[in-house]
Amino acid sequence: MTAPTTATAGEPGPAGYTSPLPTPRPHLGHAVASEWTKLTSVRSTMWTLGSMVLLVVGIGGAVILQTSSTDYEQMPFIAPALFGLLVGQLAVIVLGVLTITSEYGTGLVRTTFTAAPDRYRVLTAKYLVFGVTSFLAIAGSVCLVGLAATILRNGTGSGAHSSAEWASGLLGSFYVTLLGVLALAVGALVRHSAGAIAVMLGVVTLPPVIGAVLSIWEALVPAGRALLQYNSPVALIELFGLPTAGSDPSAVAEGVAAPGSLSHLALILLVTGAAVAASYVVVGRRDV
């Protein structure tokens, strides 16, 4: 006795049956639509991105109220958004982790990979949906604070309509988005929410502390100095055009990202790229 076969849509089966339902070949667009539905249908997205927006806009608005028009002669109008983003980036990191670890925690990942056996396509869709959504939310919050500062404090400030200022804000938003993508990659590698969040919190918060400790010993001063120079808070400060130790005074006066801030972007791109590549290798080979 032969096993029954399934006819492809539009093609007659063994008994002459033709399915009236279209069955298009799966592609990345289908996976993106699926991941978008997942991201927007869970409460964690609203709470994490919502808290990030509230932190950036709320803290940024409080900073604007404490400043005057003359303060913006020495800093860009998007600078108040930085203070909220330094805290709000943690919400982006948490959402990046939960985007994938929540499926492992509930077992839904088995259903996902059964419905879409191409794991690389699923992972790519997750990166695309999360990356675009996070960047739009972050950049929108930063621009809102920048517009509020421009309207309320548009006095003698020199950079009210400088395109370089807004470009710096977008670069800072892109940096935080990359941190979220890195968190998603770490979540794919660790498969555990608490563990992946702990790793990312260490990546963001520990380098300045470790750098200060290492600077105590003369032999470890170069390593400590590197950690103090290359970490998330310093990167965001420089990208937003605020002064740090060793920053270019002329760039700060113009309210633009310092040339050295490009090295921070290069570093985060390198680290995130390596983690993303590792996530593809591990997810493609490992059982769920």
N, C-alpha and C positions, 0 to 999 in steps of 0.2 A: 504494500500500500504506500503510495507516494504522499509526501507531506504537502499540504496546501501551500500555494504560493500567493504572494500579494502583488496585485497589478499596480504599476505606476500610473499616476493620474494622467488621463488622456490616452492611455494605451490599453487595448483589450486584454483581459486576463485569459486564463486557460478556458474559461467558459464563455468568452466573448463579453465579459463585463468591463465597463469603462467607468471609472470613478468620476462623479460630477464635481468633486472637490479639488481645487487646485492645490498642488503640493510643490511649491517652488523650492529650488535648491537652497539650503541654508547658507547664509552669508553673514558678514560682520554686522550688517545693519540689524538683523534679527537679534543678535547677541546684545548689541547696544540698547535696543528697545527693551529687552528683558532686564538688563542691568539697571536701566533708568527706572523701570517699574519697581524693582527691588529697592533702589535708593530712595525713591520718593514715597514708598508705601510703609516705611518703618519709622517709628518715632525717634530713633537715635539720630537720624539725619536732621530733623527739625530742631532737636535739642542742641546738637553739637554746632551746626552751622548758625542756628539762631543765637546761641550764646556767644559765638565768635563775633557776629554782627553787633550784638548788644555791647560787647566789651570794646570793640574798636570804635563804634559810634559814641557810646556812653562815656568812656574814658577820654576819647578825643574831644568830645564836646566840653567835658569838664576842664580839660587843658586849655581849650580856646577861651573859655570864660575867665581863666586866670592870666591870660596874656593881653598885651596891648599891640597896637599897630606897629609901634617901633620895634617890638621884639622880632618881627619878621624881616627886619633888615639883616639879621644874622642867621636866620633859619628859614627854610621853605614853608609854604603854607600847608603842605601835606604832613609836616612834622608831627602835629598832635596825634595823627592816626597811628604813629609808631608806638606810642605808649600803650595803647590798647592791643595792638597787634603782637607785642611781646608776650602778652598773656594769651591772647586769642589764638595764637599759633598752636597752643596745646589742644584746643578743641579740634582744629584741623587734623592734627596728628591722631587723635582718638578716633575721629571719623574714618581716617584712612585705614587704621587697623581694623575697625569694626566692619568695614566694607567687605572684608573677606573672612575674618575670623568668626563672625557671627554665623556664617553658613557652616563652618566646621563645628562650631559649638552646638548647633541645633541638628546637625546631620543633613541639612538641606543641600549641602554640597553634593551628596550622592545623587539627589534628584537632578541637580543642575547638570552634572557630568553625564547622567543617563540621557537627559533630554538633548544635551549638546555635547557629544563625545569629543569634539575638538577643543581640548582644554586651552590651547594657545589662543583660540578665538575668544573664549570666555574671559581669559585673563586680560587680553588686549581690550576687550569691551569694558572691563572693570576699570582699567587705567584711564581709558578715554572719558568715560562718564564721570568718574570721580575727579579727574584732573580738570576738566572743563567746568564742572559745577563749582568746584572749590575756587578756581581762579576767578570766575565771575563774581562769586560772593565776596571774596577778599578784595578784589579790585574795586567792586562797587562800594564797599564800605569805606575803603581808603579815599576814593574819589568824593564820596559824600562828605567826609570830614574835611577834605581839602577845599571843597566848594563852600562849606560853611565858614571855614576860616577866611577864605577869600572875601566872602560877602560881609562878614562881621568885622573883619580886621583889615580891610583894604585901605590902609592909610598910606604911610610912607614906605611900606615894604617894597623891596626891589624886585621880587619874583612873583608877583600876583598872577601873571598870565604866561609865565615861562613854560614852554613846552618841555624843557629839560626837567623841570620839577615833576610834571605828571609822568614823564618817562621813568624817573627815579621811583615814583610810587608804584608804577606797573612792574618794575624790576623787583622791588621789594615784595609785591604780591606774588610774583612768579617764584621767588625764593621760597616763600612759605608754602606755596602749592607743591613745590618739589619736595619739601619736608613731608607733606602729606602723602605724596606718591612713594617716597622712601618708606613711610610707615606702612603703606599698603603692601609693599614688597616684603618688608620684615614680617608682616602678618602672614603673608603667603608662605614664608619660610618657617615661621615658628608654629603657626596654626593655633595659637592660644592667645586670647585677648589680653589677659593680664601680663603675660610674658612679653608680648610684642610692645605693649604700651610702656612697660618698664624699660625695655631696651631703648625705645625712642626718647623717653624722658631722660635717660642717661646721656644719650647723644646730644640732647639740647642743653641740659643744665650742668652736666659734670665737667666739660672741658675747661671753663673758667676756674672752677675750684681746683681741679687737678693741676692746671697750669700754675696757679698761685702756689700750690704746695711744692711742685717740682722746682720752682724758682728759688726755693730756699737753699737747695744744694747747688754749689757752683758747677759741678759736672753736668747737672741736668737743666741748667738755665736755658740753653737753646731749645730743648723740648718744651719747657714750660712757657717760654716766650711764644713759641709757635701755637700752643694751645690757647694762650691768651689772645693771640691775634686772629686765629681762625676758629671762630665758633659762631653759633647762630645769633646771639644778641649783638655782637660786634658787626657781623655781616649786615644785619638789618639796619643798624645805626648808620653805617657807611652808605648803604644803598639809599637811605632816606635823606642823605645829604647833611647829616649832623656830625659834629667833630668827634673824633676819637684820638687816642694817643698815636701820633704819627700820621694823621690825616692831612691832606693838602688844604691849607687855609684859604687859598683862592677858590677851590671847588666848594668849600663850605660856605664862603661868602656868597657864592652864586646859587646856593641851594640845590646843587646837583650831586649825583652819586660820584664819589671819589674814584679816580682811575683804579686804585687798588681794590675797589669792591668787585671788579670783574674777576679777580682771582677767587673771591668767595663764590661767585656763580660757577666758575669753572670747577671748583672743588665739589660743590654740591651736585653738579651735573655728573661728575665722575663717579662719586659715591652712589648716587641714585641710579645711574646707568648700570653700575656693577650689580647692585642689589636687584634691579629689575631683571637683568639677564639671568642672575642666579635663580630668581623666582620662576622664570620660564623653564629652566632646566629641572628644578626640583618638582614643580607641579606636574610637568609632563611625564616624569618617571615614577613618582611616588603614588602608592595606593592612597585612597581617601579614607 
